[in-house]
């Protein structure tokens, strides 16, 4: 495992575009802390976003993982471009000539995906912990350690998403077309979701939850309607918000299953392709 990771890290360090995207990604994750600085006045009312409870434990685990997941496309570009460069620069063929098996090649990419996902999860954990201690009204260990499953969901979500990118990169061999393929698939899922809801009035039907991107999105649901301020406004206009925001084991299982499918399918394509 370490040998394969060292090979990928060596390749990545020689890619200026890849390193630039990683630095940009880390910077964007760090920018979550800037949310605390959002403050403006509406007449006599002073609005400070950090005081609305978004950095309170344990809510911060939900909020920060949801926001951080939006930036995952930067690392997706790194994964897809790494695969595309293997074909463009003939390094894949050279690696195979040098004794690297096709299985080891796929595993090296998957280990890189796990490394990216784990590093991103640790970074979000540290940022959330620092912001929580700085702004949270609660600092008891029992409260801080609540809802940590959102970090697990975040890790699984990134791993599944990047594995999908790996599969498309292997299948299409061009980074731009691979990203386009994912966008097209996202549109297809949205169309099916609309048809399910319109035809059968089923917003969270089990079949719809089995779609890969939908399952990844379901891992960490939007956190905004969970805020007490939002619930208070909704109650004033006669609406009630009843939504399960927890991480579902079924969604974890579906995403993990798709991850295995994407990695194995990538291996099968590489195994049958004439390089």
Secondary structure as a PSIPRED ss2 file (coil, helix, strand):
# PSIPRED VFORMAT (PSIPRED V4.0)

   1 X C   1.000  0.000  0.000
   2 X H   0.000  1.000  0.000
   3 X H   0.000  1.000  0.000
   4 X H   0.000  1.000  0.000
   5 X H   0.000  1.000  0.000
   6 X H   0.000  1.000  0.000
   7 X H   0.000  1.000  0.000
   8 X H   0.000  1.000  0.000
   9 X H   0.000  1.000  0.000
  10 X H   0.000  1.000  0.000
  11 X H   0.000  1.000  0.000
  12 X H   0.000  1.000  0.000
  13 X H   0.000  1.000  0.000
  14 X C   1.000  0.000  0.000
  15 X C   1.000  0.000  0.000
  16 X H   0.000  1.000  0.000
  17 X H   0.000  1.000  0.000
  18 X H   0.000  1.000  0.000
  19 X H   0.000  1.000  0.000
  20 X H   0.000  1.000  0.000
  21 X H   0.000  1.000  0.000
  22 X H   0.000  1.000  0.000
  23 X H   0.000  1.000  0.000
  24 X H   0.000  1.000  0.000
  25 X H   0.000  1.000  0.000
  26 X H   0.000  1.000  0.000
  27 X H   0.000  1.000  0.000
  28 X H   0.000  1.000  0.000
  29 X H   0.000  1.000  0.000
  30 X H   0.000  1.000  0.000
  31 X H   0.000  1.000  0.000
  32 X H   0.000  1.000  0.000
  33 X H   0.000  1.000  0.000
  34 X H   0.000  1.000  0.000
  35 X H   0.000  1.000  0.000
  36 X H   0.000  1.000  0.000
  37 X H   0.000  1.000  0.000
  38 X C   1.000  0.000  0.000
  39 X E   0.000  0.000  1.000
  40 X E   0.000  0.000  1.000
  41 X E   0.000  0.000  1.000
  42 X E   0.000  0.000  1.000
  43 X C   1.000  0.000  0.000
  44 X C   1.000  0.000  0.000
  45 X E   0.000  0.000  1.000
  46 X E   0.000  0.000  1.000
  47 X E   0.000  0.000  1.000
  48 X E   0.000  0.000  1.000
  49 X H   0.000  1.000  0.000
  50 X H   0.000  1.000  0.000
  51 X H   0.000  1.000  0.000
  52 X H   0.000  1.000  0.000
  53 X C   1.000  0.000  0.000
  54 X C   1.000  0.000  0.000
  55 X C   1.000  0.000  0.000
  56 X C   1.000  0.000  0.000
  57 X C   1.000  0.000  0.000
  58 X C   1.000  0.000  0.000
  59 X H   0.000  1.000  0.000
  60 X H   0.000  1.000  0.000
  61 X H   0.000  1.000  0.000
  62 X H   0.000  1.000  0.000
  63 X H   0.000  1.000  0.000
  64 X H   0.000  1.000  0.000
  65 X H   0.000  1.000  0.000
  66 X H   0.000  1.000  0.000
  67 X H   0.000  1.000  0.000
  68 X H   0.000  1.000  0.000
  69 X H   0.000  1.000  0.000
  70 X H   0.000  1.000  0.000
  71 X C   1.000  0.000  0.000
  72 X H   0.000  1.000  0.000
  73 X H   0.000  1.000  0.000
  74 X H   0.000  1.000  0.000
  75 X H   0.000  1.000  0.000
  76 X H   0.000  1.000  0.000
  77 X H   0.000  1.000  0.000
  78 X H   0.000  1.000  0.000
  79 X H   0.000  1.000  0.000
  80 X H   0.000  1.000  0.000
  81 X H   0.000  1.000  0.000
  82 X H   0.000  1.000  0.000
  83 X H   0.000  1.000  0.000
  84 X H   0.000  1.000  0.000
  85 X H   0.000  1.000  0.000
  86 X H   0.000  1.000  0.000
  87 X H   0.000  1.000  0.000
  88 X H   0.000  1.000  0.000
  89 X C   1.000  0.000  0.000
  90 X C   1.000  0.000  0.000
  91 X H   0.000  1.000  0.000
  92 X H   0.000  1.000  0.000
  93 X H   0.000  1.000  0.000
  94 X H   0.000  1.000  0.000
  95 X H   0.000  1.000  0.000
  96 X H   0.000  1.000  0.000
  97 X H   0.000  1.000  0.000
  98 X C   1.000  0.000  0.000
  99 X C   1.000  0.000  0.000
 100 X C   1.000  0.000  0.000
 101 X C   1.000  0.000  0.000
 102 X H   0.000  1.000  0.000
 103 X H   0.000  1.000  0.000
 104 X H   0.000  1.000  0.000
 105 X H   0.000  1.000  0.000
 106 X H   0.000  1.000  0.000
 107 X H   0.000  1.000  0.000
 108 X H   0.000  1.000  0.000
 109 X H   0.000  1.000  0.000
 110 X H   0.000  1.000  0.000
 111 X H   0.000  1.000  0.000
 112 X H   0.000  1.000  0.000
 113 X H   0.000  1.000  0.000
 114 X H   0.000  1.000  0.000
 115 X H   0.000  1.000  0.000
 116 X H   0.000  1.000  0.000
 117 X H   0.000  1.000  0.000
 118 X H   0.000  1.000  0.000
 119 X H   0.000  1.000  0.000
 120 X H   0.000  1.000  0.000
 121 X H   0.000  1.000  0.000
 122 X H   0.000  1.000  0.000
 123 X H   0.000  1.000  0.000
 124 X H   0.000  1.000  0.000
 125 X H   0.000  1.000  0.000
 126 X H   0.000  1.000  0.000
 127 X H   0.000  1.000  0.000
 128 X H   0.000  1.000  0.000
 129 X H   0.000  1.000  0.000
 130 X H   0.000  1.000  0.000
 131 X H   0.000  1.000  0.000
 132 X H   0.000  1.000  0.000
 133 X H   0.000  1.000  0.000
 134 X H   0.000  1.000  0.000
 135 X H   0.000  1.000  0.000
 136 X C   1.000  0.000  0.000
 137 X C   1.000  0.000  0.000
 138 X C   1.000  0.000  0.000
 139 X C   1.000  0.000  0.000
 140 X C   1.000  0.000  0.000
 141 X H   0.000  1.000  0.000
 142 X H   0.000  1.000  0.000
 143 X H   0.000  1.000  0.000
 144 X H   0.000  1.000  0.000
 145 X C   1.000  0.000  0.000
 146 X C   1.000  0.000  0.000
 147 X C   1.000  0.000  0.000
 148 X C   1.000  0.000  0.000
 149 X H   0.000  1.000  0.000
 150 X H   0.000  1.000  0.000
 151 X H   0.000  1.000  0.000
 152 X H   0.000  1.000  0.000
 153 X H   0.000  1.000  0.000
 154 X H   0.000  1.000  0.000
 155 X H   0.000  1.000  0.000
 156 X H   0.000  1.000  0.000
 157 X H   0.000  1.000  0.000
 158 X H   0.000  1.000  0.000
 159 X H   0.000  1.000  0.000
 160 X H   0.000  1.000  0.000
 161 X H   0.000  1.000  0.000
 162 X H   0.000  1.000  0.000
 163 X H   0.000  1.000  0.000
 164 X H   0.000  1.000  0.000
 165 X H   0.000  1.000  0.000
 166 X H   0.000  1.000  0.000
 167 X H   0.000  1.000  0.000
 168 X H   0.000  1.000  0.000
 169 X H   0.000  1.000  0.000
 170 X H   0.000  1.000  0.000
 171 X H   0.000  1.000  0.000
 172 X H   0.000  1.000  0.000
 173 X C   1.000  0.000  0.000
 174 X C   1.000  0.000  0.000
 175 X H   0.000  1.000  0.000
 176 X H   0.000  1.000  0.000
 177 X H   0.000  1.000  0.000
 178 X H   0.000  1.000  0.000
 179 X H   0.000  1.000  0.000
 180 X H   0.000  1.000  0.000
 181 X H   0.000  1.000  0.000
 182 X H   0.000  1.000  0.000
 183 X H   0.000  1.000  0.000
 184 X H   0.000  1.000  0.000
 185 X H   0.000  1.000  0.000
 186 X H   0.000  1.000  0.000
 187 X H   0.000  1.000  0.000
 188 X H   0.000  1.000  0.000
 189 X H   0.000  1.000  0.000
 190 X H   0.000  1.000  0.000
 191 X H   0.000  1.000  0.000
 192 X H   0.000  1.000  0.000
 193 X H   0.000  1.000  0.000
 194 X H   0.000  1.000  0.000
 195 X H   0.000  1.000  0.000
 196 X H   0.000  1.000  0.000
 197 X H   0.000  1.000  0.000
 198 X H   0.000  1.000  0.000
 199 X H   0.000  1.000  0.000
 200 X H   0.000  1.000  0.000
 201 X C   1.000  0.000  0.000
 202 X C   1.000  0.000  0.000
 203 X C   1.000  0.000  0.000
 204 X C   1.000  0.000  0.000
 205 X C   1.000  0.000  0.000
 206 X H   0.000  1.000  0.000
 207 X H   0.000  1.000  0.000
 208 X H   0.000  1.000  0.000
 209 X H   0.000  1.000  0.000
 210 X C   1.000  0.000  0.000
 211 X C   1.000  0.000  0.000
 212 X H   0.000  1.000  0.000
 213 X H   0.000  1.000  0.000
 214 X H   0.000  1.000  0.000
 215 X H   0.000  1.000  0.000
 216 X H   0.000  1.000  0.000
 217 X H   0.000  1.000  0.000
 218 X H   0.000  1.000  0.000
 219 X H   0.000  1.000  0.000
 220 X C   1.000  0.000  0.000
 221 X C   1.000  0.000  0.000
 222 X C   1.000  0.000  0.000
 223 X C   1.000  0.000  0.000
 224 X H   0.000  1.000  0.000
 225 X H   0.000  1.000  0.000
 226 X H   0.000  1.000  0.000
 227 X C   1.000  0.000  0.000
 228 X H   0.000  1.000  0.000
 229 X H   0.000  1.000  0.000
 230 X H   0.000  1.000  0.000
 231 X H   0.000  1.000  0.000
 232 X H   0.000  1.000  0.000
 233 X H   0.000  1.000  0.000
 234 X H   0.000  1.000  0.000
 235 X H   0.000  1.000  0.000
 236 X H   0.000  1.000  0.000
 237 X C   1.000  0.000  0.000
 238 X C   1.000  0.000  0.000
 239 X C   1.000  0.000  0.000
 240 X C   1.000  0.000  0.000
 241 X C   1.000  0.000  0.000
 242 X C   1.000  0.000  0.000
 243 X C   1.000  0.000  0.000
 244 X C   1.000  0.000  0.000
 245 X C   1.000  0.000  0.000
 246 X C   1.000  0.000  0.000
 247 X C   1.000  0.000  0.000
 248 X C   1.000  0.000  0.000
 249 X H   0.000  1.000  0.000
 250 X H   0.000  1.000  0.000
 251 X H   0.000  1.000  0.000
 252 X H   0.000  1.000  0.000
 253 X H   0.000  1.000  0.000
 254 X H   0.000  1.000  0.000
 255 X H   0.000  1.000  0.000
 256 X H   0.000  1.000  0.000
 257 X H   0.000  1.000  0.000
 258 X H   0.000  1.000  0.000
 259 X H   0.000  1.000  0.000
 260 X H   0.000  1.000  0.000
 261 X H   0.000  1.000  0.000
 262 X H   0.000  1.000  0.000
 263 X H   0.000  1.000  0.000
 264 X H   0.000  1.000  0.000
 265 X H   0.000  1.000  0.000
 266 X H   0.000  1.000  0.000
 267 X H   0.000  1.000  0.000
 268 X H   0.000  1.000  0.000
 269 X H   0.000  1.000  0.000
 270 X H   0.000  1.000  0.000
 271 X H   0.000  1.000  0.000
 272 X H   0.000  1.000  0.000
 273 X C   1.000  0.000  0.000
 274 X C   1.000  0.000  0.000
 275 X C   1.000  0.000  0.000
